[in-house]
Amino acid sequence: MSPRVDSRTAVRVPARTCDADAMAVTGFVLGLVGLLVMNLILGPTAVVLGVLALLRHTTRPGRARLAIGLGLADVVLLVCLVTADGTWSWSLT
């Protein structure tokens, strides 16, 4: 991948940073969705993507930290569900 040019600052952004930004945003979205469905899969995935984004020096570190926090919240929610209901999913009954 060739470096992309940021249209706001006209500075070349390395492809690795662009990938890290995408990881931060993807982890954030997966963490949000994981609060509602598929906590077991989406939570840890959000944590991994957030950590990788921080290690690759994303320009969105706040979003990467939110991805880690939401991913951990997904796992905590899953533990609470399993402890309370003995189930791996949401139950309305």
C-alpha positions in Angstrom: 0.0 0.0 0.0 1.2 3.4 -0.8 1.0 6.2 1.8 -2.2 8.2 1.6 -2.3 12.0 1.8 -4.4 13.6 4.5 -6.6 16.1 2.7 -6.9 18.4 5.8 -3.1 18.9 6.3 -1.6 17.7 3.0 0.7 15.4 5.0 1.5 11.9 3.8 0.2 9.4 6.3 1.9 6.0 6.3 -0.3 3.0 5.4 0.5 1.4 8.7 -1.0 4.4 10.5 -4.1 4.1 8.3 -4.4 0.5 9.2 -4.1 1.3 12.9 -6.8 4.0 12.6 -9.1 1.4 10.9 -8.4 -1.1 13.7 -9.2 1.5 16.4 -12.6 2.3 14.8 -13.4 -1.3 14.0 -12.6 -2.3 17.6 -14.8 0.5 18.9 -17.8 -0.6 16.8 -17.3 -4.2 17.7 -17.2 -3.3 21.4 -20.5 -1.4 21.1 -22.2 -4.2 19.2 -20.8 -6.8 21.6 -22.7 -5.2 24.5 -25.9 -6.4 22.8 -25.0 -9.6 20.9 -22.2 -12.2 20.7 -20.2 -10.9 23.8 -18.0 -14.0 23.7 -16.6 -13.3 20.3 -16.9 -9.5 19.8 -15.5 -8.5 23.2 -12.1 -10.1 23.0 -11.9 -9.1 19.3 -12.4 -5.4 20.3 -9.7 -5.7 23.0 -7.2 -7.2 20.5 -7.9 -4.6 17.8 -7.6 -1.7 20.3 -4.3 -3.0 21.6 -2.9 -3.5 18.1 -4.1 0.0 17.1 -2.2 1.5 20.1 0.9 -0.5 19.4 0.9 0.7 15.8 0.6 4.3 17.0 -2.9 5.2 15.8 -3.8 8.8 15.4 -7.0 7.9 17.3 -5.7 6.6 20.7 -8.9 7.6 22.5 -11.0 5.5 20.1 -8.5 2.6 20.7 -8.8 2.9 24.4 -12.6 3.0 24.2 -12.4 -0.2 22.1 -10.4 -1.9 24.9 -12.8 -0.6 27.6 -15.9 -1.7 25.7 -14.4 -5.1 24.9 -13.6 -5.6 28.6 -17.2 -4.5 29.4 -18.5 -7.1 27.0 -16.5 -9.9 28.8 -17.7 -8.6 32.2 -21.3 -8.5 31.0 -20.9 -12.1 29.7 -19.6 -13.2 33.1 -22.5 -11.5 34.8 -25.0 -13.2 32.5 -23.5 -16.6 33.0 -23.4 -16.2 36.8 -27.0 -14.8 37.1 -28.8 -17.0 34.6 -26.5 -19.8 33.8 -26.8 -18.9 30.1 -24.5 -17.6 27.4 -27.0 -15.2 25.9 -29.6 -12.6 26.8 -32.9 -14.0 28.1 -36.2 -12.1 28.6 -38.0 -14.9 30.3 
